[in-house]
Amino acid sequence: MRNPGTAAVLSFFVPGLGQLYNGRWMRAIFWFIFTPGLWLGTGGFFGWVAHVVAAITAYRYARRHPHPEFD
């Protein structure tokens, strides 16, 4: 069973890791590429936004889909 809190914390510290925890490989790859690009592209100004958004999306997905076998 997926824990939404775990998914959120993982994605907050490493955007994309919570998506991997949820089994969403393509979303994880997106966050792994997008977040460093945002940090570098804005000189670190908006990089934190990616961490927050990734955490929220990982939390919501885990909350709506608690059982991996039903995906």
PQR file with spaces between the fields and no chain letter, atoms N, CA, C, O and H, PARSE charges and radii, in Angstrom:
ATOM       1  N    MET     1       0.830   -1.173    0.000 -0.4000 1.5000
ATOM       2  CA   MET     1       0.000    0.000    0.000 -0.0000 2.0000
ATOM       3  C    MET     1       0.888    1.256    0.000  0.5500 1.7000
ATOM       4  O    MET     1       1.869    1.340    0.740 -0.5500 1.4000
ATOM       5  N    ARG     2       0.524    2.213   -0.837 -0.4000 1.5000
ATOM       6  CA   ARG     2       1.310    3.448   -0.943 -0.0000 2.0000
ATOM       7  C    ARG     2       0.965    4.392    0.195  0.5500 1.7000
ATOM       8  O    ARG     2      -0.196    4.535    0.579 -0.5500 1.4000
ATOM       9  H    ARG     2      -0.272    2.145   -1.438  0.4000 1.0000
ATOM      10  N    ASN     3       1.991    5.031    0.722 -0.4000 1.5000
ATOM      11  CA   ASN     3       1.811    6.029    1.757 -0.0000 2.0000
ATOM      12  C    ASN     3       1.976    7.409    1.121  0.5500 1.7000
ATOM      13  O    ASN     3       3.064    7.723    0.639 -0.5500 1.4000
ATOM      14  H    ASN     3       2.934    4.915    0.411  0.4000 1.0000
ATOM      15  N    PRO     4       0.929    8.247    1.103 -0.5600 1.5000
ATOM      16  CA   PRO     4       1.037    9.572    0.490  0.2800 2.0000
ATOM      17  C    PRO     4       2.107   10.447    1.125  0.5500 1.7000
ATOM      18  O    PRO     4       2.778   11.207    0.427 -0.5500 1.4000
ATOM      19  N    GLY     5       2.273   10.351    2.435 -0.4000 1.5000
ATOM      20  CA   GLY     5       3.294   11.144    3.119 -0.0000 2.0000
ATOM      21  C    GLY     5       4.696   10.784    2.664  0.5500 1.7000
ATOM      22  O    GLY     5       5.533   11.664    2.462 -0.5500 1.4000
ATOM      23  H    GLY     5       1.727    9.733    3.001  0.4000 1.0000
ATOM      24  N    THR     6       4.952    9.504    2.503 -0.4000 1.5000
ATOM      25  CA   THR     6       6.256    9.050    2.019 -0.0000 2.0000
ATOM      26  C    THR     6       6.508    9.558    0.609  0.5500 1.7000
ATOM      27  O    THR     6       7.602   10.030    0.299 -0.5500 1.4000
ATOM      28  H    THR     6       4.272    8.789    2.667  0.4000 1.0000
ATOM      29  N    ALA     7       5.503    9.463   -0.238 -0.4000 1.5000
ATOM      30  CA   ALA     7       5.634    9.938   -1.623 -0.0000 2.0000
ATOM      31  C    ALA     7       5.946   11.427   -1.652  0.5500 1.7000
ATOM      32  O    ALA     7       6.789   11.871   -2.431 -0.5500 1.4000
ATOM      33  H    ALA     7       4.614    9.080    0.013  0.4000 1.0000
ATOM      34  N    ALA     8       5.268   12.200   -0.806 -0.4000 1.5000
ATOM      35  CA   ALA     8       5.479   13.647   -0.778 -0.0000 2.0000
ATOM      36  C    ALA     8       6.879   14.003   -0.287  0.5500 1.7000
ATOM      37  O    ALA     8       7.547   14.854   -0.875 -0.5500 1.4000
ATOM      38  H    ALA     8       4.583   11.839   -0.173  0.4000 1.0000
ATOM      39  N    VAL     9       7.320   13.361    0.775 -0.4000 1.5000
ATOM      40  CA   VAL     9       8.645   13.663    1.328 -0.0000 2.0000
ATOM      41  C    VAL     9       9.741   13.286    0.332  0.5500 1.7000
ATOM      42  O    VAL     9      10.692   14.043    0.131 -0.5500 1.4000
ATOM      43  H    VAL     9       6.777   12.670    1.253  0.4000 1.0000
ATOM      44  N    LEU    10       9.605   12.122   -0.286 -0.4000 1.5000
ATOM      45  CA   LEU    10      10.603   11.705   -1.274 -0.0000 2.0000
ATOM      46  C    LEU    10      10.693   12.715   -2.417  0.5500 1.7000
ATOM      47  O    LEU    10      11.788   13.093   -2.833 -0.5500 1.4000
ATOM      48  H    LEU    10       8.833   11.507   -0.123  0.4000 1.0000
ATOM      49  N    SER    11       9.538   13.149   -2.920 -0.4000 1.5000
ATOM      50  CA   SER    11       9.544   14.086   -4.039 -0.0000 2.0000
ATOM      51  C    SER    11       9.938   15.488   -3.627  0.5500 1.7000
ATOM      52  O    SER    11      10.436   16.253   -4.453 -0.5500 1.4000
ATOM      53  H    SER    11       8.648   12.843   -2.581  0.4000 1.0000
ATOM      54  N    PHE    12       9.728   15.841   -2.378 -0.4000 1.5000
ATOM      55  CA   PHE    12      10.148   17.167   -1.937 -0.0000 2.0000
ATOM      56  C    PHE    12      11.673   17.271   -1.933  0.5500 1.7000
ATOM      57  O    PHE    12      12.235   18.270   -2.383 -0.5500 1.4000
ATOM      58  H    PHE    12       9.323   15.219   -1.708  0.4000 1.0000
ATOM      59  N    PHE    13      12.335   16.235   -1.424 -0.4000 1.5000
ATOM      60  CA   PHE    13      13.797   16.280   -1.350 -0.0000 2.0000
ATOM      61  C    PHE    13      14.470   15.972   -2.680  0.5500 1.7000
ATOM      62  O    PHE    13      15.500   16.562   -3.008 -0.5500 1.4000
ATOM      63  H    PHE    13      11.879   15.424   -1.059  0.4000 1.0000
ATOM      64  N    VAL    14      13.894   15.049   -3.447 -0.4000 1.5000
ATOM      65  CA   VAL    14      14.408   14.718   -4.784 -0.0000 2.0000
ATOM      66  C    VAL    14      13.208   14.617   -5.721  0.5500 1.7000
ATOM      67  O    VAL    14      12.592   13.557   -5.827 -0.5500 1.4000
ATOM      68  H    VAL    14      13.058   14.570   -3.181  0.4000 1.0000
ATOM      69  N    PRO    15      12.874   15.718   -6.401 -0.5600 1.5000
ATOM      70  CA   PRO    15      11.712   15.681   -7.287  0.2800 2.0000
ATOM      71  C    PRO    15      11.812   14.546   -8.306  0.5500 1.7000
ATOM      72  O    PRO    15      12.791   14.429   -9.044 -0.5500 1.4000
ATOM      73  N    GLY    16      10.782   13.725   -8.323 -0.4000 1.5000
ATOM      74  CA   GLY    16      10.754   12.552   -9.183 -0.0000 2.0000
ATOM      75  C    GLY    16      10.850   11.260   -8.396  0.5500 1.7000
ATOM      76  O    GLY    16      10.380   10.217   -8.852 -0.5500 1.4000
ATOM      77  H    GLY    16       9.987   13.820   -7.724  0.4000 1.0000
ATOM      78  N    LEU    17      11.451   11.319   -7.226 -0.4000 1.5000
ATOM      79  CA   LEU    17      11.607   10.110   -6.420 -0.0000 2.0000
ATOM      80  C    LEU    17      10.261    9.628   -5.881  0.5500 1.7000
ATOM      81  O    LEU    17      10.025    8.422   -5.803 -0.5500 1.4000
ATOM      82  H    LEU    17      11.833   12.166   -6.856  0.4000 1.0000
ATOM      83  N    GLY    18       9.390   10.543   -5.515 -0.4000 1.5000
ATOM      84  CA   GLY    18       8.047   10.160   -5.079 -0.0000 2.0000
ATOM      85  C    GLY    18       7.240    9.560   -6.205  0.5500 1.7000
ATOM      86  O    GLY    18       6.422    8.668   -5.983 -0.5500 1.4000
ATOM      87  H    GLY    18       9.582   11.522   -5.578  0.4000 1.0000
ATOM      88  N    GLN    19       7.466   10.049   -7.424 -0.4000 1.5000
ATOM      89  CA   GLN    19       6.787    9.487   -8.578 -0.0000 2.0000
ATOM      90  C    GLN    19       7.283    8.061   -8.839  0.5500 1.7000
ATOM      91  O    GLN    19       6.494    7.188   -9.202 -0.5500 1.4000
ATOM      92  H    GLN    19       8.131   10.774   -7.605  0.4000 1.0000
ATOM      93  N    LEU    20       8.571    7.824   -8.657 -0.4000 1.5000
ATOM      94  CA   LEU    20       9.096    6.456   -8.777 -0.0000 2.0000
ATOM      95  C    LEU    20       8.463    5.559   -7.722  0.5500 1.7000
ATOM      96  O    LEU    20       8.068    4.431   -8.015 -0.5500 1.4000
ATOM      97  H    LEU    20       9.212    8.532   -8.363  0.4000 1.0000
ATOM      98  N    TYR    21       8.369    6.053   -6.515 -0.4000 1.5000
ATOM      99  CA   TYR    21       7.731    5.314   -5.422 -0.0000 2.0000
ATOM     100  C    TYR    21       6.297    4.935   -5.796  0.5500 1.7000
ATOM     101  O    TYR    21       5.822    3.854   -5.449 -0.5500 1.4000
ATOM     102  H    TYR    21       8.690    6.970   -6.277  0.4000 1.0000
ATOM     103  N    ASN    22       5.621    5.827   -6.500 -0.4000 1.5000
ATOM     104  CA   ASN    22       4.250    5.573   -6.938 -0.0000 2.0000
ATOM     105  C    ASN    22       4.172    4.707   -8.190  0.5500 1.7000
ATOM     106  O    ASN    22       3.079    4.308   -8.594 -0.5500 1.4000
ATOM     107  H    ASN    22       6.007    6.705   -6.782  0.4000 1.0000
ATOM     108  N    GLY    23       5.303    4.412   -8.804 -0.4000 1.5000
ATOM     109  CA   GLY    23       5.312    3.590  -10.011 -0.0000 2.0000
ATOM     110  C    GLY    23       5.047    4.367  -11.286  0.5500 1.7000
ATOM     111  O    GLY    23       4.695    3.772  -12.305 -0.5500 1.4000
ATOM     112  H    GLY    23       6.190    4.736   -8.476  0.4000 1.0000
ATOM     113  N    ARG    24       5.206    5.665  -11.256 -0.4000 1.5000
ATOM     114  CA   ARG    24       4.951    6.514  -12.428 -0.0000 2.0000
ATOM     115  C    ARG    24       6.299    6.909  -13.046  0.5500 1.7000
ATOM     116  O    ARG    24       6.827    7.988  -12.781 -0.5500 1.4000
ATOM     117  H    ARG    24       5.493    6.148  -10.429  0.4000 1.0000
ATOM     118  N    TRP    25       6.829    6.029  -13.858 -0.4000 1.5000
ATOM     119  CA   TRP    25       8.174    6.174  -14.408 -0.0000 2.0000
ATOM     120  C    TRP    25       8.334    7.387  -15.310  0.5500 1.7000
ATOM     121  O    TRP    25       9.330    8.103  -15.203 -0.5500 1.4000
ATOM     122  H    TRP    25       6.400    5.152  -14.074  0.4000 1.0000
ATOM     123  N    MET    26       7.381    7.630  -16.193 -0.4000 1.5000
ATOM     124  CA   MET    26       7.505    8.760  -17.116 -0.0000 2.0000
ATOM     125  C    MET    26       7.453   10.095  -16.375  0.5500 1.7000
ATOM     126  O    MET    26       8.191   11.021  -16.712 -0.5500 1.4000
ATOM     127  H    MET    26       6.572    7.048  -16.280  0.4000 1.0000
ATOM     128  N    ARG    27       6.594   10.195  -15.378 -0.4000 1.5000
ATOM     129  CA   ARG    27       6.536   11.418  -14.565 -0.0000 2.0000
ATOM     130  C    ARG    27       7.844   11.615  -13.806  0.5500 1.7000
ATOM     131  O    ARG    27       8.322   12.740  -13.665 -0.5500 1.4000
ATOM     132  H    ARG    27       5.994    9.443  -15.105  0.4000 1.0000
ATOM     133  N    ALA    28       8.413   10.529  -13.322 -0.4000 1.5000
ATOM     134  CA   ALA    28       9.679   10.617  -12.600 -0.0000 2.0000
ATOM     135  C    ALA    28      10.780   11.146  -13.513  0.5500 1.7000
ATOM     136  O    ALA    28      11.549   12.024  -13.122 -0.5500 1.4000
ATOM     137  H    ALA    28       8.024    9.615  -13.437  0.4000 1.0000
ATOM     138  N    ILE    29      10.855   10.614  -14.719 -0.4000 1.5000
ATOM     139  CA   ILE    29      11.868   11.085  -15.673 -0.0000 2.0000
ATOM     140  C    ILE    29      11.668   12.561  -15.972  0.5500 1.7000
ATOM     141  O    ILE    29      12.637   13.316  -16.058 -0.5500 1.4000
ATOM     142  H    ILE    29      10.231    9.901  -15.037  0.4000 1.0000
ATOM     143  N    PHE    30      10.409   12.982  -16.133 -0.4000 1.5000
ATOM     144  CA   PHE    30      10.119   14.399  -16.357 -0.0000 2.0000
ATOM     145  C    PHE    30      10.691   15.254  -15.229  0.5500 1.7000
ATOM     146  O    PHE    30      11.389   16.234  -15.489 -0.5500 1.4000
ATOM     147  H    PHE    30       9.622   12.369  -16.063  0.4000 1.0000
ATOM     148  N    TRP    31      10.401   14.892  -13.983 -0.4000 1.5000
ATOM     149  CA   TRP    31      10.874   15.697  -12.856 -0.0000 2.0000
ATOM     150  C    TRP    31      12.392   15.645  -12.722  0.5500 1.7000
ATOM     151  O    TRP    31      13.013   16.639  -12.345 -0.5500 1.4000
ATOM     152  H    TRP    31       9.833   14.096  -13.772  0.4000 1.0000
ATOM     153  N    PHE    32      12.997   14.501  -13.026 -0.4000 1.5000
ATOM     154  CA   PHE    32      14.464   14.388  -12.956 -0.0000 2.0000
ATOM     155  C    PHE    32      15.140   15.323  -13.961  0.5500 1.7000
ATOM     156  O    PHE    32      16.242   15.809  -13.708 -0.5500 1.4000
ATOM     157  H    PHE    32      12.493   13.693  -13.332  0.4000 1.0000
ATOM     158  N    ILE    33      14.500   15.572  -15.080 -0.4000 1.5000
ATOM     159  CA   ILE    33      15.064   16.459  -16.108 -0.0000 2.0000
ATOM     160  C    ILE    33      14.630   17.907  -15.892  0.5500 1.7000
ATOM     161  O    ILE    33      15.448   18.820  -16.001 -0.5500 1.4000
ATOM     162  H    ILE    33      13.605   15.176  -15.287  0.4000 1.0000
ATOM     163  N    PHE    34      13.363   18.120  -15.590 -0.4000 1.5000
ATOM     164  CA   PHE    34      12.798   19.463  -15.473 -0.0000 2.0000
ATOM     165  C    PHE    34      13.366   20.250  -14.288  0.5500 1.7000
ATOM     166  O    PHE    34      13.672   21.435  -14.428 -0.5500 1.4000
ATOM     167  H    PHE    34      12.699   17.378  -15.501  0.4000 1.0000
ATOM     168  N    THR    35      13.507   19.617  -13.146 -0.4000 1.5000
ATOM     169  CA   THR    35      13.946   20.329  -11.942 -0.0000 2.0000
ATOM     170  C    THR    35      15.345   20.926  -12.082  0.5500 1.7000
ATOM     171  O    THR    35      15.513   22.114  -11.808 -0.5500 1.4000
ATOM     172  H    THR    35      13.259   18.655  -13.033  0.4000 1.0000
ATOM     173  N    PRO    36      16.352   20.162  -12.493 -0.5600 1.5000
ATOM     174  CA   PRO    36      17.669   20.792  -12.665  0.2800 2.0000
ATOM     175  C    PRO    36      17.638   21.898  -13.717  0.5500 1.7000
ATOM     176  O    PRO    36      18.323   22.913  -13.587 -0.5500 1.4000
ATOM     177  N    GLY    37      16.835   21.689  -14.762 -0.4000 1.5000
ATOM     178  CA   GLY    37      16.716   22.727  -15.787 -0.0000 2.0000
ATOM     179  C    GLY    37      16.126   24.005  -15.220  0.5500 1.7000
ATOM     180  O    GLY    37      16.552   25.104  -15.573 -0.5500 1.4000
ATOM     181  H    GLY    37      16.279   20.864  -14.868  0.4000 1.0000
ATOM     182  N    LEU    38      15.152   23.859  -14.348 -0.4000 1.5000
ATOM     183  CA   LEU    38      14.538   25.033  -13.728 -0.0000 2.0000
ATOM     184  C    LEU    38      15.502   25.716  -12.771  0.5500 1.7000
ATOM     185  O    LEU    38      15.568   26.945  -12.727 -0.5500 1.4000
ATOM     186  H    LEU    38      14.805   22.965  -14.062  0.4000 1.0000
ATOM     187  N    TRP    39      16.246   24.935  -12.012 -0.4000 1.5000
ATOM     188  CA   TRP    39      17.249   25.520  -11.104 -0.0000 2.0000
ATOM     189  C    TRP    39      18.291   26.291  -11.901  0.5500 1.7000
ATOM     190  O    TRP    39      18.624   27.428  -11.567 -0.5500 1.4000
ATOM     191  H    TRP    39      16.192   23.937  -12.048  0.4000 1.0000
ATOM     192  N    LEU    40      18.801   25.670  -12.951 -0.4000 1.5000
ATOM     193  CA   LEU    40      19.856   26.316  -13.740 -0.0000 2.0000
ATOM     194  C    LEU    40      19.311   27.452  -14.596  0.5500 1.7000
ATOM     195  O    LEU    40      19.944   28.500  -14.720 -0.5500 1.4000
ATOM     196  H    LEU    40      18.530   24.746  -13.223  0.4000 1.0000
ATOM     197  N    GLY    41      18.144   27.246  -15.183 -0.4000 1.5000
ATOM     198  CA   GLY    41      17.568   28.237  -16.081 -0.0000 2.0000
ATOM     199  C    GLY    41      17.159   29.528  -15.398  0.5500 1.7000
ATOM     200  O    GLY    41      17.150   30.588  -16.024 -0.5500 1.4000
ATOM     201  H    GLY    41      17.630   26.395  -15.082  0.4000 1.0000
ATOM     202  N    THR    42      16.819   29.447  -14.118 -0.4000 1.5000
ATOM     203  CA   THR    42      16.403   30.655  -13.395 -0.0000 2.0000
ATOM     204  C    THR    42      17.438   31.093  -12.372  0.5500 1.7000
ATOM     205  O    THR    42      17.166   31.955  -11.537 -0.5500 1.4000
ATOM     206  H    THR    42      16.826   28.586  -13.610  0.4000 1.0000
ATOM     207  N    GLY    43      18.600   30.514  -12.434 -0.4000 1.5000
ATOM     208  CA   GLY    43      19.646   30.873  -11.476 -0.0000 2.0000
ATOM     209  C    GLY    43      19.282   30.516  -10.044  0.5500 1.7000
ATOM     210  O    GLY    43      19.734   31.169   -9.103 -0.5500 1.4000
ATOM     211  H    GLY    43      18.821   29.813  -13.113  0.4000 1.0000
ATOM     212  N    GLY    44      18.467   29.481   -9.876 -0.4000 1.5000
ATOM     213  CA   GLY    44      18.066   29.033   -8.550 -0.0000 2.0000
ATOM     214  C    GLY    44      16.841   29.736   -8.008  0.5500 1.7000
ATOM     215  O    GLY    44      16.383   29.428   -6.908 -0.5500 1.4000
ATOM     216  H    GLY    44      18.100   28.950  -10.640  0.4000 1.0000
ATOM     217  N    PHE    45      16.307   30.674   -8.763 -0.4000 1.5000
ATOM     218  CA   PHE    45      15.191   31.479   -8.277 -0.0000 2.0000
ATOM     219  C    PHE    45      13.885   30.690   -8.171  0.5500 1.7000
ATOM     220  O    PHE    45      13.152   30.853   -7.196 -0.5500 1.4000
ATOM     221  H    PHE    45      16.679   30.924   -9.657  0.4000 1.0000
ATOM     222  N    PHE    46      13.577   29.833   -9.162 -0.4000 1.5000
ATOM     223  CA   PHE    46      12.327   29.076   -9.152 -0.0000 2.0000
ATOM     224  C    PHE    46      12.517   27.575   -8.956  0.5500 1.7000
ATOM     225  O    PHE    46      11.557   26.816   -9.089 -0.5500 1.4000
ATOM     226  H    PHE    46      14.173   29.701   -9.954  0.4000 1.0000
ATOM     227  N    GLY    47      13.707   27.140   -8.649 -0.4000 1.5000
ATOM     228  CA   GLY    47      13.948   25.712   -8.460 -0.0000 2.0000
ATOM     229  C    GLY    47      13.121   25.114   -7.340  0.5500 1.7000
ATOM     230  O    GLY    47      12.683   23.967   -7.437 -0.5500 1.4000
ATOM     231  H    GLY    47      14.486   27.757   -8.541  0.4000 1.0000
ATOM     232  N    TRP    48      12.904   25.870   -6.287 -0.4000 1.5000
ATOM     233  CA   TRP    48      12.132   25.371   -5.154 -0.0000 2.0000
ATOM     234  C    TRP    48      10.691   25.073   -5.549  0.5500 1.7000
ATOM     235  O    TRP    48      10.048   24.214   -4.945 -0.5500 1.4000
ATOM     236  H    TRP    48      13.260   26.801   -6.208  0.4000 1.0000
ATOM     237  N    VAL    49      10.180   25.772   -6.554 -0.4000 1.5000
ATOM     238  CA   VAL    49       8.801   25.548   -7.004 -0.0000 2.0000
ATOM     239  C    VAL    49       8.647   24.110   -7.501  0.5500 1.7000
ATOM     240  O    VAL    49       7.636   23.464   -7.225 -0.5500 1.4000
ATOM     241  H    VAL    49      10.702   26.470   -7.044  0.4000 1.0000
ATOM     242  N    ALA    50       9.633   23.612   -8.225 -0.4000 1.5000
ATOM     243  CA   ALA    50       9.580   22.241   -8.729 -0.0000 2.0000
ATOM     244  C    ALA    50       9.518   21.241   -7.580  0.5500 1.7000
ATOM     245  O    ALA    50       8.807   20.241   -7.676 -0.5500 1.4000
ATOM     246  H    ALA    50      10.454   24.136   -8.449  0.4000 1.0000
ATOM     247  N    HIS    51      10.238   21.489   -6.510 -0.4000 1.5000
ATOM     248  CA   HIS    51      10.215   20.590   -5.357 -0.0000 2.0000
ATOM     249  C    HIS    51       8.820   20.537   -4.733  0.5500 1.7000
ATOM     250  O    HIS    51       8.320   19.461   -4.404 -0.5500 1.4000
ATOM     251  H    HIS    51      10.815   22.302   -6.431  0.4000 1.0000
ATOM     252  N    VAL    52       8.211   21.681   -4.575 -0.4000 1.5000
ATOM     253  CA   VAL    52       6.883   21.750   -3.963 -0.0000 2.0000
ATOM     254  C    VAL    52       5.826   21.100   -4.861  0.5500 1.7000
ATOM     255  O    VAL    52       5.008   20.311   -4.388 -0.5500 1.4000
ATOM     256  H    VAL    52       8.617   22.555   -4.842  0.4000 1.0000
ATOM     257  N    VAL    53       5.844   21.428   -6.142 -0.4000 1.5000
ATOM     258  CA   VAL    53       4.852   20.873   -7.068 -0.0000 2.0000
ATOM     259  C    VAL    53       5.022   19.358   -7.199  0.5500 1.7000
ATOM     260  O    VAL    53       4.031   18.628   -7.232 -0.5500 1.4000
ATOM     261  H    VAL    53       6.509   22.069   -6.526  0.4000 1.0000
ATOM     262  N    ALA    54       6.250   18.884   -7.273 -0.4000 1.5000
ATOM     263  CA   ALA    54       6.491   17.440   -7.366 -0.0000 2.0000
ATOM     264  C    ALA    54       5.981   16.730   -6.122  0.5500 1.7000
ATOM     265  O    ALA    54       5.399   15.650   -6.221 -0.5500 1.4000
ATOM     266  H    ALA    54       7.055   19.477   -7.246  0.4000 1.0000
ATOM     267  N    ALA    55       6.191   17.322   -4.953 -0.4000 1.5000
ATOM     268  CA   ALA    55       5.713   16.724   -3.703 -0.0000 2.0000
ATOM     269  C    ALA    55       4.188   16.668   -3.672  0.5500 1.7000
ATOM     270  O    ALA    55       3.610   15.659   -3.268 -0.5500 1.4000
ATOM     271  H    ALA    55       6.663   18.199   -4.872  0.4000 1.0000
ATOM     272  N    ILE    56       3.539   17.743   -4.096 -0.4000 1.5000
ATOM     273  CA   ILE    56       2.078   17.781   -4.100 -0.0000 2.0000
ATOM     274  C    ILE    56       1.501   16.749   -5.060  0.5500 1.7000
ATOM     275  O    ILE    56       0.556   16.039   -4.717 -0.5500 1.4000
ATOM     276  H    ILE    56       4.008   18.563   -4.424  0.4000 1.0000
ATOM     277  N    THR    57       2.067   16.664   -6.259 -0.4000 1.5000
ATOM     278  CA   THR    57       1.532   15.711   -7.234 -0.0000 2.0000
ATOM     279  C    THR    57       1.769   14.265   -6.794  0.5500 1.7000
ATOM     280  O    THR    57       0.911   13.408   -7.008 -0.5500 1.4000
ATOM     281  H    THR    57       2.834   17.241   -6.538  0.4000 1.0000
ATOM     282  N    ALA    58       2.912   13.988   -6.187 -0.4000 1.5000
ATOM     283  CA   ALA    58       3.179   12.631   -5.696 -0.0000 2.0000
ATOM     284  C    ALA    58       2.221   12.274   -4.558  0.5500 1.7000
ATOM     285  O    ALA    58       1.717   11.153   -4.498 -0.5500 1.4000
ATOM     286  H    ALA    58       3.608   14.684   -6.013  0.4000 1.0000
ATOM     287  N    TYR    59       1.975   13.212   -3.673 -0.4000 1.5000
ATOM     288  CA   TYR    59       1.044   12.993   -2.567 -0.0000 2.0000
ATOM     289  C    TYR    59      -0.363   12.693   -3.083  0.5500 1.7000
ATOM     290  O    TYR    59      -0.997   11.725   -2.663 -0.5500 1.4000
ATOM     291  H    TYR    59       2.385   14.123   -3.722  0.4000 1.0000
ATOM     292  N    ARG    60      -0.838   13.531   -3.995 -0.4000 1.5000
ATOM     293  CA   ARG    60      -2.199   13.361   -4.520 -0.0000 2.0000
ATOM     294  C    ARG    60      -2.368   12.033   -5.246  0.5500 1.7000
ATOM     295  O    ARG    60      -3.389   11.362   -5.094 -0.5500 1.4000
ATOM     296  H    ARG    60      -0.322   14.317   -4.337  0.4000 1.0000
ATOM     297  N    TYR    61      -1.366   11.655   -6.036 -0.4000 1.5000
ATOM     298  CA   TYR    61      -1.476   10.391   -6.762 -0.0000 2.0000
ATOM     299  C    TYR    61      -1.511    9.217   -5.783  0.5500 1.7000
ATOM     300  O    TYR    61      -2.328    8.309   -5.930 -0.5500 1.4000
ATOM     301  H    TYR    61      -0.537   12.200   -6.160  0.4000 1.0000
ATOM     302  N    ALA    62      -0.629    9.234   -4.790 -0.4000 1.5000
ATOM     303  CA   ALA    62      -0.586    8.137   -3.819 -0.0000 2.0000
ATOM     304  C    ALA    62      -1.877    8.068   -3.015  0.5500 1.7000
ATOM     305  O    ALA    62      -2.323    6.982   -2.645 -0.5500 1.4000
ATOM     306  H    ALA    62       0.035    9.972   -4.670  0.4000 1.0000
ATOM     307  N    ARG    63      -2.467    9.202   -2.748 -0.4000 1.5000
ATOM     308  CA   ARG    63      -3.729    9.232   -1.993 -0.0000 2.0000
ATOM     309  C    ARG    63      -4.876    8.660   -2.820  0.5500 1.7000
ATOM     310  O    ARG    63      -5.728    7.948   -2.287 -0.5500 1.4000
ATOM     311  H    ARG    63      -2.105   10.084   -3.049  0.4000 1.0000
ATOM     312  N    ARG    64      -4.906    8.963   -4.115 -0.4000 1.5000
ATOM     313  CA   ARG    64      -5.981    8.471   -4.984 -0.0000 2.0000
ATOM     314  C    ARG    64      -5.790    7.020   -5.405  0.5500 1.7000
ATOM     315  O    ARG    64      -6.757    6.323   -5.708 -0.5500 1.4000
ATOM     316  H    ARG    64      -4.215    9.540   -4.548  0.4000 1.0000
ATOM     317  N    HIS    65      -4.527    6.565   -5.424 -0.4000 1.5000
ATOM     318  CA   HIS    65      -4.218    5.212   -5.883 -0.0000 2.0000
ATOM     319  C    HIS    65      -3.369    4.496   -4.826  0.5500 1.7000
ATOM     320  O    HIS    65      -2.170    4.301   -5.027 -0.5500 1.4000
ATOM     321  H    HIS    65      -3.741    7.132   -5.177  0.4000 1.0000
ATOM     322  N    PRO    66      -3.977    4.107   -3.713 -0.5600 1.5000
ATOM     323  CA   PRO    66      -3.186    3.506   -2.624  0.2800 2.0000
ATOM     324  C    PRO    66      -2.684    2.091   -2.913  0.5500 1.7000
ATOM     325  O    PRO    66      -1.731    1.635   -2.281 -0.5500 1.4000
ATOM     326  N    HIS    67      -3.317    1.392   -3.863 -0.4000 1.5000
ATOM     327  CA   HIS    67      -2.928    0.011   -4.145 -0.0000 2.0000
ATOM     328  C    HIS    67      -2.264   -0.087   -5.505  0.5500 1.7000
ATOM     329  O    HIS    67      -2.931    0.105   -6.521 -0.5500 1.4000
ATOM     330  H    HIS    67      -4.091    1.763   -4.375  0.4000 1.0000
ATOM     331  N    PRO    68      -0.954   -0.383   -5.559 -0.5600 1.5000
ATOM     332  CA   PRO    68      -0.246   -0.462   -6.837  0.2800 2.0000
ATOM     333  C    PRO    68      -0.808   -1.490   -7.805  0.5500 1.7000
ATOM     334  O    PRO    68      -0.716   -1.301   -9.018 -0.5500 1.4000
ATOM     335  N    GLU    69      -1.383   -2.565   -7.306 -0.4000 1.5000
ATOM     336  CA   GLU    69      -1.855   -3.618   -8.200 -0.0000 2.0000
ATOM     337  C    GLU    69      -3.105   -3.219   -8.968  0.5500 1.7000
ATOM     338  O    GLU    69      -3.498   -3.931   -9.893 -0.5500 1.4000
ATOM     339  H    GLU    69      -1.458   -2.719   -6.321  0.4000 1.0000
ATOM     340  N    PHE    70      -3.745   -2.107   -8.620 -0.4000 1.5000
ATOM     341  CA   PHE    70      -4.960   -1.672   -9.306 -0.0000 2.0000
ATOM     342  C    PHE    70      -4.697   -0.563  -10.335  0.5500 1.7000
ATOM     343  O    PHE    70      -5.650   -0.010  -10.883 -0.5500 1.4000
ATOM     344  H    PHE    70      -3.426   -1.529   -7.869  0.4000 1.0000
ATOM     345  N    ASP    71      -3.453   -0.232  -10.605 -0.4000 1.5000
ATOM     346  CA   ASP    71      -3.124    0.836  -11.571 -0.0000 2.0000
ATOM     347  C    ASP    71      -3.377    0.409  -12.983  0.5500 1.7000
ATOM     348  O    ASP    71      -3.153    1.185  -13.912 -0.5500 1.4000
ATOM     349  H    ASP    71      -2.679   -0.681  -10.160  0.4000 1.0000
